[in-house]
Amino acid sequence: MSTAAPYMRKLLGYFFLIISCLAFALLLVVPFLPMETAEKAAWGGGIFIFAEVTWYLALPLLGKEIIEWTRKCWDLVKAQLLDEEKNTESTAQRSGDHGR
């Protein structure tokens, strides 16, 4: 296997991922366009399907990278949730102690 193949795989995967994210962001604009409701629904549906297809094309191309990135994001979210939970518990304990 040549050294260009992994580079092209990543390049194409990131291309599809960026296009998918842009399409998902474009969905937020569709309701504010000056169109009829039926046209907005059609455009929104078409953009959503396009975004999903490009997302699922990116996943196998960036399999390992996406899994690592998702784990890092999940660990960050989990750490923040646990910190907030600890802060809430300690605040509740402190406020409960003042009432006695």
C-alpha positions in Angstrom: 0.0 0.0 0.0 1.4 3.4 -0.9 1.9 6.2 1.6 -0.6 8.4 -0.3 -3.6 6.1 0.5 -3.8 6.9 4.2 -3.3 10.6 3.5 -6.1 10.6 0.8 -8.4 8.6 3.2 -8.0 11.2 5.9 -8.3 14.1 3.5 -11.5 12.8 1.9 -12.9 11.9 5.4 -12.3 15.4 6.8 -13.7 16.9 3.6 -17.0 14.9 4.1 -17.0 15.8 7.8 -16.6 19.5 7.2 -19.3 19.5 4.4 -21.6 17.6 6.7 -21.1 20.1 9.6 -21.6 23.0 7.2 -24.9 21.4 6.0 -26.1 20.9 9.6 -25.3 24.6 10.3 -27.2 25.6 7.2 -30.3 23.9 8.6 -30.4 26.7 11.3 -30.8 29.3 8.6 -33.5 27.6 6.5 -36.5 28.7 8.8 -35.5 32.4 8.3 -35.4 32.3 4.5 -38.1 34.2 2.6 -39.9 31.1 1.2 -43.2 29.4 1.6 -43.5 26.9 4.4 -43.6 23.9 2.0 -40.4 25.1 0.3 -38.7 25.5 3.6 -39.7 22.0 4.6 -38.4 20.6 1.3 -35.1 22.5 1.5 -34.7 21.5 5.2 -35.3 17.9 4.4 -33.0 17.8 1.5 -30.2 19.5 3.4 -30.7 17.2 6.3 -30.5 14.1 4.1 -27.4 15.5 2.4 -25.8 16.2 5.8 -26.5 12.7 7.0 -25.1 11.1 3.9 -21.9 13.0 4.0 -21.6 12.3 7.8 -21.9 8.6 7.2 -19.5 8.8 4.3 -16.9 10.4 6.6 -17.3 7.8 9.4 -15.7 4.8 7.8 -12.9 7.0 6.3 -12.1 8.5 9.7 -13.0 5.5 11.8 -10.1 5.5 14.2 -9.8 9.3 14.4 -13.5 9.8 15.0 -13.6 7.2 17.7 -10.6 8.8 19.5 -12.1 12.3 19.1 -15.5 11.1 20.4 -13.9 9.5 23.4 -12.1 12.7 24.3 -15.2 14.7 24.0 -17.2 12.3 26.1 -14.5 12.3 28.8 -14.6 16.1 28.9 -18.4 16.2 29.1 -18.4 13.4 31.7 -15.8 15.3 33.8 -17.8 18.5 33.7 -21.0 16.7 34.7 -19.3 15.0 37.6 -17.8 18.3 38.7 -21.2 20.0 38.5 -22.7 17.1 40.5 -20.0 17.4 43.2 -20.5 21.2 43.4 -24.3 20.8 43.7 -24.0 18.2 46.4 -21.5 20.2 48.4 -23.7 23.3 48.1 -26.7 21.4 49.2 -24.8 20.0 52.2 -23.6 23.4 53.2 -27.1 25.0 52.8 -28.6 22.1 54.8 -26.1 22.6 57.6 -27.0 26.3 58.0 -30.6 25.5 58.7 -29.8 23.6 61.9 
